[in-house]
Amino acid sequence: MKPQAPTTPRTAAPTPGYAWVVLLSVYAATLAAPLNQMKVPPVLPILRDAFGLDYSSAGMLMSIFSIMGFVLAIPAGFILQKIGIKATGLVSVGTVAVGAAMGAVSGSAALLFTGRFIEGAGMGLIMVAAPSAIAVWFPAARRGLPMAIWTSSVGLASIAALNGAPALAGLYSWRAVWWAGAAVAAAAFVLFALLFRLPRPSEAHEIPEVLTHAAAPPPVSLGRAMANRSLWFVGISFGCFNLTVMAWTTFYPDFLHAERAYSLAGASFITSMMMVIATFSGMLGGHLSDRIGSRKWLIAVPFAFLALVFLFPFSVTGWGIPALMVFAGLVAGPIAPVSLAAVPEIMGSPRLAGIGLGVAALCQNLGMFIGPALFGWILEVAPWTVAGYLMIPLCALAIAVTVMAKIR
């Protein structure tokens, strides 16, 4: 298949009112996965002491979460076709709850790692189901903002985990952090079950051909969908984003605690500042990409600034640390929502959107798997600053493939 740059009409179908209720349910369902993913960095020093982990093993505690994410990423598109968005979302959130509860009762590193592995399966499914839900409820020309609002759930969850986990661990133990994660996932399960539905015919802006198993559509050609070079270019870019940012944020609270004499709560708060700013800059970037009609430059330009950021995180001191986190949040925020908004447009047909989002989730989870493990390994043999510098070539790769992608 020879991909063409998608075009967007100047006018778009109106957005159904219930689409925003669906967005709320999808937001809650998605929140549970990154909340549980990001509960590790703020208590990493505690876990390293409790289980005798070195930096490489500590990095794997984050990386293992993403294994099932990239294993399930492509199959998730077909799971979506087979059982529909609602069932896929419920399986996702339920899996996160089970994995978190298993980790909470673990008495060994092996069981803790197993719980993380199970939690990650939920992340792999929801990162395909949620954008598919948004794509079927919101017209393409109005999709950037809701996609940006949805991706802010990752930032909000990270903020909550980074700031809440040290307090819970201090009052009780690290196990309380895992129980809290299980409780949030269980509550999201109930909310999604109650609120989510597919659009009625009068609400649909396009025929949702693959989003319910009742219609029994003809088989989708996996080869046709995956032959789209622009999809892989955006996927590689998205993977590089997740690799670099996850590697940095996994170890930054530990760095600030050990090397800059921050308290564990203070180190986690400083790290969360980037997510706070990115939550708002991401929504602004998504809205701006709709207004100017371009996805490409709202991915490539922020990546160029992110590359510059990696010159400084492990060398700045004093007021430069929070200032850098604010700047990093401003430039990193638009990358994820704009990338994900571009994927359904790249695929051309709504029947191929789930597979396209599966490729994006594959690359995302592969990046999140490699990043912390690679960064932890680098820290065993090189200084913190060198580990930061090695993220810059990955940002350059992301810029190059984004520019080559045929996206608007």
Secondary structure as UniProt FT lines:
FT   TURN            17..18
FT   HELIX           19..37
FT   TURN            38..39
FT   HELIX           41..43
FT   HELIX           44..51
FT   HELIX           55..63
FT   HELIX           64..66
FT   HELIX           67..104
FT   HELIX           109..137
FT   HELIX           140..142
FT   HELIX           144..171
FT   HELIX           174..195
FT   TURN            201..203
FT   TURN            209..210
FT   HELIX           213..215
FT   HELIX           222..226
FT   HELIX           229..259
FT   HELIX           264..292
FT   HELIX           297..309
FT   TURN            310..311
FT   TURN            313..315
FT   TURN            318..319
FT   HELIX           320..332
FT   TURN            333..334
FT   HELIX           335..347
FT   HELIX           350..352
FT   HELIX           353..381
FT   HELIX           384..389
FT   TURN            390..391
FT   HELIX           392..404
//
